[in-house]
Amino acid sequence: MPPQSNNDVVPIEATLLGNVLEQRVIDLFSEEESLPVTLTKDDGNVEVRTKFEGQHLVALSKVKVVDKILPSVFREYLENFNESFAKADPMVKEVRHLKFDDANKREGVKVFLQFPFPISDRVMVHWKYLKLDRNNEDDHMMIVSEENNQTLLEGHLSQEERDQYILARTFLCAFWIKAVKDDEGTVVGSSIRYCYSGDVGGSMPAKLQQWIAPQNAVDSMKSMIKYCQTSVANK
């Protein structure tokens, strides 16, 4: 099941929530091989698998190898996500910092998404968790989720914004970066795993979700790769 919505009673302490979500990402990708491939690109280097949990679609995607872009470059992208995400993805109008919750090692953020007419623009309010250097210096994860975000909504989403934007929801979204090594154990590139489960707001039939979500997953990874490639080229 997807994480509980902000209207539900949160059964775990906020201090543990980041770890629970991290394990949720790990568990999802442990079952990816059992799911059918719904989209493949670049001669199989890019794969997307999907499944429904209730009425919500979960997209699990990966880029097996990004040559010559080391995990440290993607680490920098994740560490500066608010700025880099807004620059990398043309659909993102702004990523706004709301507050730090140091005790729970998370940051509240608000994301404004712009869509072509006649689709209404969206706003998302969620917590961001950075899990850098997880097992070693080449294993990084970033998670965003609306779980436990009621105080963020109450304190940082104005009535004007509620009137102007449709509130989209992010149950679980994560980027997971790991090293790719050659036969001698030298790091030669990176792999990217990306998962997303959410509700864009409004009415969207299941068949439309199944059609849109895989391409959106690919676009999210490719915009990240392009940004990091440009960053390396400019250094």
C-alpha positions in Angstrom: 0.0 0.0 0.0 1.2 3.6 -0.5 2.2 5.6 2.6 -0.8 7.0 4.5 -2.1 10.4 3.4 -1.7 13.5 5.5 -5.4 13.0 6.6 -4.6 9.7 8.2 -3.2 9.1 11.7 0.6 8.6 11.3 1.4 5.4 13.1 5.2 6.0 13.4 7.3 8.7 14.9 8.5 11.4 12.5 12.1 10.6 13.5 11.7 7.2 12.0 9.7 8.2 8.9 12.7 8.8 6.7 14.1 5.4 7.5 10.7 3.8 6.9 10.4 5.5 3.5 14.0 4.5 2.6 13.2 0.8 3.3 10.0 1.2 1.3 12.1 2.2 -1.7 14.5 -0.7 -1.2 11.6 -3.1 -0.9 10.0 -1.8 -4.1 13.1 -2.3 -6.2 13.7 -5.8 -4.7 10.5 -6.9 -6.5 11.1 -5.0 -9.8 12.2 -8.1 -11.7 8.9 -9.7 -11.0 7.0 -6.9 -12.8 6.6 -6.6 -16.6 8.5 -4.0 -18.5 6.1 -1.4 -19.7 8.6 0.8 -21.5 12.2 0.4 -22.7 14.6 2.8 -24.3 18.2 3.0 -25.6 18.5 -0.7 -26.5 17.3 -1.8 -23.0 19.5 0.5 -21.0 16.4 2.3 -19.8 13.5 0.3 -18.3 10.2 1.2 -16.7 8.0 -1.2 -14.8 4.6 -0.3 -13.3 2.1 -1.8 -10.9 -1.1 -0.6 -9.2 -1.4 -0.4 -5.4 -5.1 0.1 -5.0 -6.0 2.9 -7.4 -2.5 4.4 -7.4 0.1 3.6 -10.0 3.7 3.0 -8.9 6.4 3.4 -11.6 9.8 1.8 -11.0 12.4 2.8 -13.5 16.1 2.6 -14.0 19.0 3.6 -16.2 21.4 0.8 -16.0 24.5 2.7 -17.0 25.3 6.4 -17.3 28.8 6.3 -18.7 31.5 8.7 -17.3 29.1 10.5 -14.9 30.2 9.5 -11.5 27.9 9.2 -8.4 29.6 12.2 -6.9 28.1 14.4 -9.7 24.6 13.1 -9.0 25.2 13.5 -5.3 25.7 17.2 -5.9 22.5 17.3 -7.9 20.6 15.8 -5.1 22.2 17.9 -2.4 21.2 21.0 -4.3 17.9 19.6 -5.5 15.7 22.6 -5.0 17.8 24.6 -7.5 19.0 21.9 -9.8 15.5 20.3 -10.2 14.0 23.6 -11.2 16.7 24.2 -13.8 16.7 20.6 -15.2 12.9 20.0 -15.7 11.0 22.5 -17.9 7.7 21.5 -16.2 9.0 22.8 -12.9 8.3 26.5 -12.3 9.8 26.8 -8.9 11.0 24.7 -5.9 10.6 26.7 -2.7 12.2 25.9 0.6 9.7 26.0 3.5 11.4 24.9 6.6 14.1 22.6 8.0 13.2 19.9 10.6 16.7 19.2 11.8 15.5 16.8 14.5 13.9 14.5 11.9 16.6 15.2 9.2 14.2 16.5 6.6 13.2 19.7 4.7 9.8 20.9 3.8 9.5 22.1 0.2 6.8 23.4 -2.1 7.0 22.7 -5.8 5.1 24.6 -8.5 4.4 22.8 -11.8 3.4 24.5 -15.0 1.3 22.8 -17.7 0.2 23.9 -21.2 -3.3 25.2 -21.5 -5.9 24.0 -20.8 -4.4 21.8 -18.0 -4.2 23.7 -14.7 -0.9 24.2 -12.9 -0.2 22.2 -9.9 1.4 22.7 -6.5 3.0 20.0 -4.2 3.9 20.3 -0.6 6.0 17.6 0.9 9.0 16.6 3.0 12.4 15.9 1.4 14.9 13.4 2.9 18.5 13.1 1.8 20.2 9.8 2.3 23.7 10.5 1.0 26.7 8.1 1.4 24.3 5.4 2.5 26.7 2.4 2.5 29.7 4.1 1.0 30.5 7.3 -0.8 29.0 6.0 -4.1 25.4 5.2 -2.9 23.0 8.1 -2.6 19.2 8.4 -2.3 16.8 11.3 -2.1 13.1 10.8 -1.1 10.1 13.1 -1.2 6.8 12.3 0.3 3.6 14.0 1.6 3.5 11.7 4.5 3.1 13.6 7.8 2.8 16.9 5.9 -0.3 18.4 7.6 1.7 21.1 9.4 3.3 22.1 6.1 -0.1 22.4 4.4 -1.5 24.4 7.3 1.4 26.8 7.6 2.7 27.1 4.0 -0.1 26.8 1.6 -2.2 30.0 1.3 -5.8 30.2 0.3 -4.7 32.1 -2.8 -2.5 29.3 -3.8 -5.3 26.8 -3.1 -7.5 28.8 -5.4 -4.9 29.2 -8.1 -3.4 25.7 -8.2 -4.6 22.1 -8.0 -2.9 20.3 -5.1 -1.0 17.3 -6.4 0.1 14.6 -4.0 3.3 12.7 -3.8 3.0 9.4 -1.8 6.5 8.3 -2.6 9.2 9.5 -5.0 12.9 8.7 -4.9 16.1 8.9 -6.9 18.6 6.2 -6.0 22.2 6.5 -7.4 24.7 3.7 -7.3 28.2 3.2 -8.8 28.9 1.2 -11.9 32.3 -0.5 -11.9 34.4 -2.1 -14.5 36.0 -5.6 -14.2 38.9 -4.1 -12.2 36.6 -2.4 -9.7 37.1 1.1 -11.0 34.0 3.3 -10.9 33.2 4.2 -14.5 29.7 5.6 -14.3 26.5 5.5 -12.4 23.1 3.7 -12.4 19.9 5.5 -11.6 16.8 4.0 -10.0 13.7 6.2 -9.8 10.3 5.4 -8.3 7.1 7.5 -8.2 3.7 7.0 -6.7 1.3 10.0 -6.5 -1.8 11.7 -7.5 -1.6 14.7 -9.9 -5.0 15.9 -8.7 -8.2 16.1 -10.6 -9.7 13.1 -12.3 -7.3 10.8 -14.2 -8.4 7.4 -15.4 -6.2 4.4 -14.7 -5.5 3.8 -18.4 -4.3 7.3 -18.8 -2.0 6.9 -15.8 -0.6 3.7 -17.3 0.2 5.6 -20.5 1.6 8.8 -19.0 3.6 7.5 -16.0 6.3 5.5 -17.8 7.3 8.3 -20.1 7.2 10.8 -17.2 9.6 8.5 -15.3 12.0 8.4 -18.3 11.8 12.2 -18.7 12.6 12.7 -15.0 15.7 10.6 -15.2 16.9 12.0 -18.6 16.5 15.6 -17.5 18.6 14.8 -14.4 21.3 13.1 -16.6 21.4 16.0 -19.1 21.8 18.5 -16.3 24.7 16.5 -14.8 26.3 16.0 -18.1 26.2 19.8 -18.8 27.6 20.4 -15.3 30.6 18.2 -15.9 31.2 19.7 -19.4 31.2 23.2 -17.9 33.8 22.4 -15.2 
